[in-house]
Amino acid sequence: MQDGLLERLTALLADVTGAPLGSIGPDAAPGVTPGWDSVTQLHFIGAVEEDFDISITVAESLTIKSLADMLRLVAAKSGSP
């Protein structure tokens, strides 16, 4: 299930940042991935909340330092293994 989540999150991140889909992996991070800055981070969180129908608290948002972090958070909130 994590592969499906990673694919969805990667597509969302590519859409929000404008970065090529093939250039985004689990190690993608703000400041490293083209187009991913603090403002884009907010847009990415909003897109994830909408797409996965979850809420991400401010405290949780502060723990998101990479795509892998977002993957773990979404997996935990959606009950995915």
C-alpha positions as CSV (number, residue, x, y, z in Angstrom):
1,M,0.0,0.0,0.0
2,Q,2.9,2.4,0.7
3,D,3.9,2.3,-3.0
4,G,0.4,3.5,-4.0
5,L,0.6,6.3,-1.3
6,L,4.1,7.3,-2.5
7,E,2.8,7.5,-6.1
8,R,-0.1,9.7,-5.1
9,L,2.0,11.9,-2.9
10,T,4.7,12.2,-5.6
11,A,2.1,13.2,-8.2
12,L,0.7,15.8,-5.8
13,L,4.1,17.2,-5.1
14,A,5.0,17.4,-8.8
15,D,1.7,19.2,-9.4
16,V,2.3,21.8,-6.6
17,T,6.0,22.4,-7.3
18,G,6.0,22.1,-11.1
19,A,9.0,19.7,-10.8
20,P,9.1,16.8,-13.3
21,L,7.4,13.7,-11.9
22,G,10.5,11.6,-12.6
23,S,12.7,13.9,-10.6
24,I,10.8,13.4,-7.3
25,G,11.6,10.5,-4.9
26,P,11.2,9.8,-1.2
27,D,14.2,11.9,-0.4
28,A,12.6,15.0,-2.0
29,A,12.6,17.9,0.4
30,P,12.0,21.7,0.6
31,G,15.1,23.6,-0.5
32,V,16.4,20.5,-2.4
33,T,13.5,19.8,-4.8
34,P,13.1,22.6,-7.4
35,G,10.0,24.6,-6.6
36,W,9.5,23.3,-3.1
37,D,9.8,26.2,-0.7
38,S,7.9,27.3,2.4
39,V,4.9,28.6,0.5
40,T,4.8,25.5,-1.6
41,Q,5.0,23.4,1.5
42,L,1.7,25.0,2.7
43,H,0.1,24.3,-0.7
44,F,1.4,20.7,-0.6
45,I,-0.1,20.1,2.8
46,G,-3.4,21.5,1.7
47,A,-3.4,19.3,-1.4
48,V,-2.6,16.2,0.7
49,E,-5.4,17.0,3.2
50,E,-7.9,17.4,0.4
51,D,-6.8,14.4,-1.7
52,F,-6.6,12.0,1.3
53,D,-9.5,13.6,3.3
54,I,-7.3,14.0,6.4
55,S,-6.4,16.9,8.6
56,I,-2.8,17.8,9.4
57,T,-2.2,19.8,12.5
58,V,0.3,22.6,12.8
59,A,2.5,20.4,15.0
60,E,2.4,17.6,12.5
61,S,3.2,20.0,9.7
62,L,6.4,21.0,11.5
63,T,7.6,17.4,11.3
64,I,7.4,17.2,7.5
65,K,11.0,17.6,6.3
66,S,10.7,15.4,3.2
67,L,8.4,13.4,1.0
68,A,9.2,10.3,3.1
69,D,8.0,12.2,6.3
70,M,4.7,13.0,4.5
71,L,4.4,9.4,3.5
72,R,4.8,8.2,7.1
73,L,2.3,10.8,8.3
74,V,-0.4,10.0,5.7
75,A,0.1,6.2,6.2
76,A,-0.4,6.6,9.9
77,K,-3.5,8.8,9.5
78,S,-5.1,6.6,6.9
79,G,-4.3,3.4,8.7
80,S,-2.1,2.1,5.9
81,P,0.6,-0.4,6.8
